[in-house]
Amino acid sequence: MKRRATVVDVARLAEVGPSTVSRFLRGVNVSKKTSAKIEQAIRETGYQPDEAARALRNGRFQTLGLVVPKVANTFFGQTVQMMEERARALGYSLMLFTHMDRADEQAKQLSTLRRCRVDGVILTAAPNTTADQIRRELGDTPVVAYDAAFSDDVDSVVLQNREAACEATEHLAAHGMQKIALVGAKPTIFSFAERIEGYSEAMKSRGLQPALILAEDYDELRYMLRNTLRIKERPEALLSLSDFATHNVIRIFEELHLAPKDWVPLVGFDDFAYAPLLGLPISVIQQPIEEMVRTALNLLMRRIQHPEAQSPPQVIRVPGELVRRRSCGCT
């Protein structure tokens, strides 16, 4: 069996010392002439750095964990793609887990990431997660909360959910609609709970009565929507909590054989690929996913690269954007 090439073999062929090869591999400044000789020697010897040994020496495995509820919806699907691309640019691999909003699954996944000695974790926490639970599973592994701020003791990046829901509600009211209903499932999810608060505050500030169509799952939500949209005194407008909720609203419109011109005016959270392409293009609150991903990774890198720093945790809230199309009543 052919012996694996070593740094010494590369150094001998390049006619430099092993320490010079090591500096080259670490990215420390080496002259262009010497770098060219080392690169040629690496190609000729077939040398492959021992990443496991390097990781054991410096305690870094250049791997990050990403734990989210699911990847089927637009927001988390785009988050995963952008997170992987940006992590790769920073020199890190990404381990992905989905907990489906189950705290027991989340605990297992975080424990696995700790055993794998990831350098840090980006976490969209399951409902009712606490900082103590996270520390029990992750120990001192750096963690940043994404989309769900579960503790003031943890760096977090979230949407300005209350403000966005308030803006969407005010926009529908500005079209003259007073009976505005909020539609969604799994209302205990952090971002959804904040959006419910923002909607309710906007309605009460106008002297209007909030109307909540909230369910534990999307099967129940569709049942509630069918009954609500069949009655004569149905809502004048709808605000949906997520793209999943919006999809289900449109599905019920179609089941009830409503032509697009007869749809109840609607604004939804999260944009999706075919939202502008429907018979009645959907108005949405668009989340700045690229900015959120970049900010979360910057916070995590700060904790990974400067573990001795005792800077206080940051909760960074980024604004959403109301994208006006025709479903809300705009022309």
C-alpha positions as CSV (number, residue, x, y, z in Angstrom):
1,M,0.0,0.0,0.0
2,K,1.3,3.4,-0.9
3,R,2.4,5.5,2.0
4,R,0.5,8.7,2.7
5,A,2.5,11.8,1.8
6,T,3.5,14.1,4.7
7,V,4.6,17.7,5.3
8,V,8.2,16.4,5.4
9,D,7.8,14.9,1.9
10,V,6.5,18.1,0.5
11,A,9.2,20.1,2.2
12,R,12.0,17.8,0.9
13,L,10.7,18.1,-2.7
14,A,10.2,21.8,-2.5
15,E,13.6,22.2,-0.9
16,V,12.2,24.2,2.1
17,G,11.8,23.4,5.8
18,P,8.7,21.7,7.1
19,S,7.9,24.8,9.1
20,T,7.7,26.8,5.9
21,V,5.2,24.3,4.5
22,S,3.2,24.5,7.7
23,R,3.1,28.3,7.4
24,F,1.9,28.0,3.8
25,L,-0.9,25.6,4.8
26,R,-2.0,28.0,7.6
27,G,-2.2,30.9,5.1
28,V,0.7,32.7,6.8
29,N,2.7,34.9,4.4
30,V,5.2,33.0,2.2
31,S,7.0,34.5,-0.8
32,K,5.4,33.9,-4.2
33,K,8.4,31.9,-5.4
34,T,8.3,29.6,-2.3
35,S,4.6,29.3,-2.5
36,A,4.8,28.1,-6.2
37,K,7.4,25.5,-5.2
38,I,5.3,24.2,-2.4
39,E,2.1,24.1,-4.5
40,Q,4.0,22.1,-7.2
41,A,5.4,19.7,-4.5
42,I,1.9,19.2,-3.1
43,R,0.6,18.3,-6.6
44,E,3.4,15.9,-7.2
45,T,3.3,14.1,-3.8
46,G,-0.5,14.1,-3.7
47,Y,-0.3,15.5,-0.1
48,Q,-3.7,15.8,1.7
49,P,-3.8,17.8,5.0
50,D,-5.0,15.8,7.9
51,E,-8.0,17.9,8.9
52,A,-9.0,15.7,11.9
53,A,-5.5,16.0,13.4
54,R,-5.6,19.8,12.8
55,A,-9.0,20.1,14.4
56,L,-7.8,18.1,17.5
57,R,-4.8,20.4,17.8
58,N,-6.6,23.7,17.7
59,G,-10.1,22.6,18.9
60,R,-11.8,23.8,15.7
61,F,-13.5,21.4,13.3
62,Q,-14.7,24.2,10.9
63,T,-18.3,22.9,11.2
64,L,-21.4,24.7,12.2
65,G,-24.8,23.3,13.2
66,L,-28.1,24.7,11.8
67,V,-31.3,23.6,13.5
68,V,-34.6,24.8,12.1
69,P,-38.2,23.6,12.4
70,K,-38.5,22.5,8.7
71,V,-37.2,23.3,5.2
72,A,-40.5,22.9,3.3
73,N,-41.5,26.5,3.6
74,T,-39.9,29.4,1.7
75,F,-38.4,31.2,4.6
76,F,-36.4,28.3,6.0
77,G,-35.7,26.8,2.6
78,Q,-34.0,30.1,1.5
79,T,-32.3,30.4,4.9
80,V,-30.7,27.0,4.6
81,Q,-29.4,27.7,1.1
82,M,-28.0,31.1,2.1
83,M,-26.5,29.8,5.3
84,E,-24.7,27.0,3.6
85,E,-23.3,29.4,0.9
86,R,-22.1,31.9,3.4
87,A,-20.7,29.3,5.8
88,R,-18.7,27.8,2.9
89,A,-17.3,31.2,2.1
90,L,-16.1,31.5,5.7
91,G,-14.5,28.1,5.5
92,Y,-17.1,26.1,7.4
93,S,-19.2,23.1,6.6
94,L,-22.8,23.0,7.8
95,M,-24.7,20.2,9.6
96,L,-28.5,20.6,9.2
97,F,-31.3,19.3,11.5
98,T,-35.1,19.9,11.5
99,H,-37.0,19.4,14.7
100,M,-40.6,19.9,13.4
101,D,-41.4,22.1,16.4
102,R,-40.8,19.2,18.8
103,A,-38.7,20.0,21.9
104,D,-37.7,16.3,22.4
105,E,-36.3,16.1,18.8
106,Q,-34.5,19.4,19.3
107,A,-32.8,18.2,22.4
108,K,-31.5,15.0,20.6
109,Q,-30.2,17.1,17.7
110,L,-28.4,19.6,19.9
111,S,-26.8,16.8,21.9
112,T,-25.6,15.2,18.6
113,L,-24.1,18.5,17.5
114,R,-22.2,18.8,20.8
115,R,-20.9,15.2,20.4
116,C,-19.8,16.1,16.9
117,R,-17.9,19.1,18.4
118,V,-19.3,21.7,16.0
119,D,-17.8,25.1,16.5
120,G,-21.1,26.9,16.8
121,V,-24.9,26.5,16.3
122,I,-27.6,28.7,14.6
123,L,-30.9,27.7,16.2
124,T,-34.6,28.4,15.5
125,A,-35.9,27.0,18.7
126,A,-39.0,24.9,19.3
127,P,-41.8,26.6,21.3
128,N,-41.1,27.1,25.0
129,T,-37.4,26.6,24.8
130,T,-35.3,28.0,27.6
131,A,-31.6,29.0,27.8
132,D,-31.1,26.4,30.6
133,Q,-32.4,23.6,28.2
134,I,-30.0,24.8,25.5
135,R,-27.0,24.9,27.8
136,R,-27.8,21.5,29.1
137,E,-27.6,20.1,25.6
138,L,-24.9,22.3,24.1
139,G,-22.7,23.1,27.1
140,D,-20.5,26.1,26.2
141,T,-20.8,25.7,22.4
142,P,-21.6,29.2,21.0
143,V,-25.2,29.5,19.9
144,V,-27.2,32.2,18.1
145,A,-31.0,32.3,18.0
146,Y,-32.5,32.8,14.6
147,D,-36.1,33.9,14.0
148,A,-37.0,33.0,17.6
149,A,-35.5,34.8,20.5
150,F,-35.9,32.5,23.5
151,S,-33.7,34.3,26.0
152,D,-32.0,37.6,26.6
153,D,-28.9,35.7,27.5
154,V,-28.4,34.5,23.9
155,D,-27.5,36.5,20.8
156,S,-30.6,36.6,18.5
157,V,-31.6,37.8,15.1
158,V,-35.4,38.2,14.5
159,L,-37.8,40.1,12.3
160,Q,-39.6,43.1,13.7
161,N,-42.7,40.9,13.9
162,R,-45.0,43.2,15.8
163,E,-44.2,46.2,13.7
164,A,-44.7,44.2,10.4
165,A,-48.0,42.8,11.5
166,C,-49.2,46.2,12.6
167,E,-48.1,47.7,9.2
168,A,-50.0,45.0,7.3
169,T,-53.1,45.4,9.4
170,E,-53.0,49.2,9.0
171,H,-52.6,48.8,5.3
172,L,-55.7,46.7,5.0
173,A,-57.6,49.1,7.2
174,A,-56.5,52.0,5.0
175,H,-58.4,50.2,2.1
176,G,-61.6,50.7,4.2
177,M,-61.7,47.2,5.6
178,Q,-62.8,46.9,9.3
179,K,-63.5,43.2,9.7
180,I,-59.9,42.0,9.4
181,A,-59.2,38.4,10.6
182,L,-55.9,36.9,11.4
183,V,-55.3,33.4,10.0
184,G,-52.7,30.8,11.1
185,A,-51.7,27.6,12.8
186,K,-49.3,26.8,15.7
187,P,-49.8,30.2,17.4
188,T,-47.3,29.4,20.2
189,I,-44.4,29.7,17.7
190,F,-42.3,32.8,18.8
191,S,-42.6,34.8,15.6
192,F,-46.3,34.0,15.2
193,A,-47.1,35.0,18.8
194,E,-45.4,38.4,18.2
195,R,-47.3,38.9,14.9
196,I,-50.6,38.1,16.7
197,E,-49.7,40.8,19.3
198,G,-48.9,43.4,16.5
199,Y,-52.2,42.7,14.7
200,S,-54.2,42.9,17.9
201,E,-52.6,46.2,18.9
202,A,-53.3,47.7,15.4
203,M,-56.9,46.6,15.5
204,K,-57.6,48.0,19.0
205,S,-55.8,51.3,18.2
206,R,-58.5,51.8,15.5
207,G,-61.3,50.7,17.8
208,L,-61.8,47.5,15.8
209,Q,-62.5,44.0,17.2
210,P,-59.7,41.5,16.6
211,A,-60.8,38.2,15.0
212,L,-58.5,35.3,15.3
213,I,-58.7,32.2,13.2
214,L,-56.0,30.1,14.8
215,A,-55.6,26.4,14.9
216,E,-53.1,23.8,16.3
217,D,-52.4,22.4,12.8
218,Y,-53.1,23.2,9.2
219,D,-55.8,20.5,8.8
220,E,-57.8,22.2,11.6
221,L,-57.1,25.6,10.0
222,R,-58.6,24.5,6.7
223,Y,-61.7,23.3,8.5
224,M,-62.0,26.6,10.3
225,L,-61.5,28.6,7.1
226,R,-64.1,26.6,5.2
227,N,-66.7,27.4,7.8
228,T,-65.7,31.0,8.2
229,L,-65.7,31.8,4.4
230,R,-69.0,30.1,3.8
231,I,-71.0,32.4,6.2
232,K,-72.6,35.6,5.0
233,E,-70.8,37.8,7.6
234,R,-67.3,36.5,6.6
235,P,-64.3,38.7,7.2
236,E,-63.7,41.7,4.9
237,A,-59.9,40.9,4.8
238,L,-57.4,38.4,6.0
239,L,-53.8,38.6,7.4
240,S,-52.0,35.2,7.3
241,L,-49.1,34.4,9.7
242,S,-46.9,32.5,7.2
243,D,-46.6,31.3,3.7
244,F,-48.1,27.9,4.8
245,A,-51.1,29.8,6.1
246,T,-51.4,31.7,2.8
247,H,-51.2,28.5,0.8
248,N,-54.1,27.1,2.8
249,V,-56.2,30.2,2.4
250,I,-55.8,30.1,-1.4
251,R,-56.6,26.3,-1.3
252,I,-59.9,27.1,0.4
253,F,-60.7,29.9,-2.0
254,E,-60.3,27.3,-4.8
255,E,-62.3,24.6,-3.0
256,L,-65.1,27.1,-2.6
257,H,-64.9,27.9,-6.3
258,L,-64.1,31.6,-5.8
259,A,-62.8,33.4,-8.8
260,P,-59.7,35.5,-8.0
261,K,-61.9,38.7,-8.3
262,D,-64.0,37.3,-5.5
263,W,-61.2,36.3,-3.1
264,V,-61.2,38.0,0.3
265,P,-58.5,40.7,0.3
266,L,-55.3,39.2,1.8
267,V,-51.8,40.0,3.0
268,G,-49.5,37.2,4.0
269,F,-46.1,36.9,5.8
270,D,-43.2,35.5,3.7
271,D,-42.9,35.8,-0.1
272,F,-42.9,32.7,-2.3
273,A,-42.1,32.1,-5.9
274,Y,-45.6,32.0,-7.4
275,A,-47.1,34.7,-5.2
276,P,-46.8,37.3,-8.0
277,L,-48.1,34.9,-10.7
278,L,-51.5,34.0,-9.3
279,G,-54.7,35.3,-10.8
280,L,-54.7,37.8,-8.0
281,P,-51.0,38.4,-7.1
282,I,-50.5,38.1,-3.3
283,S,-49.3,41.0,-1.2
284,V,-46.8,39.9,1.4
285,I,-44.5,41.0,4.3
286,Q,-41.1,40.0,2.9
287,Q,-38.4,39.1,5.4
288,P,-34.8,40.2,4.6
289,I,-33.4,36.6,4.8
290,E,-30.0,37.5,3.4
291,E,-29.5,40.2,6.0
292,M,-30.7,37.9,8.8
293,V,-28.4,35.1,7.7
294,R,-25.4,37.4,7.4
295,T,-26.1,39.0,10.8
296,A,-26.6,35.6,12.6
297,L,-23.3,34.3,11.2
298,N,-21.4,37.5,12.1
299,L,-22.6,37.2,15.7
300,L,-21.7,33.5,15.8
301,M,-18.2,34.1,14.3
302,R,-17.6,36.7,17.0
303,R,-18.4,34.2,19.8
304,I,-16.3,31.4,18.1
305,Q,-13.2,33.5,17.3
306,H,-13.2,35.5,20.6
307,P,-14.5,33.2,23.3
308,E,-12.7,35.2,25.9
309,A,-14.7,38.3,25.1
310,Q,-17.5,38.9,27.7
311,S,-19.6,41.3,25.5
312,P,-23.3,41.2,26.4
313,P,-25.7,39.3,24.1
314,Q,-27.4,41.2,21.3
315,V,-31.0,40.9,20.2
316,I,-31.1,42.3,16.6
317,R,-34.5,43.0,15.1
318,V,-34.6,43.6,11.4
319,P,-37.5,45.3,9.6
320,G,-39.7,43.5,7.1
321,E,-41.0,45.1,3.8
322,L,-44.6,45.2,2.7
323,V,-44.7,44.2,-0.9
324,R,-47.9,45.6,-2.3
325,R,-49.6,43.6,-5.0
326,R,-53.3,43.3,-5.9
327,S,-54.6,40.8,-3.3
328,C,-54.8,43.5,-0.6
329,G,-56.9,45.9,-2.7
330,C,-54.0,47.8,-4.3
331,T,-54.2,48.3,-8.1
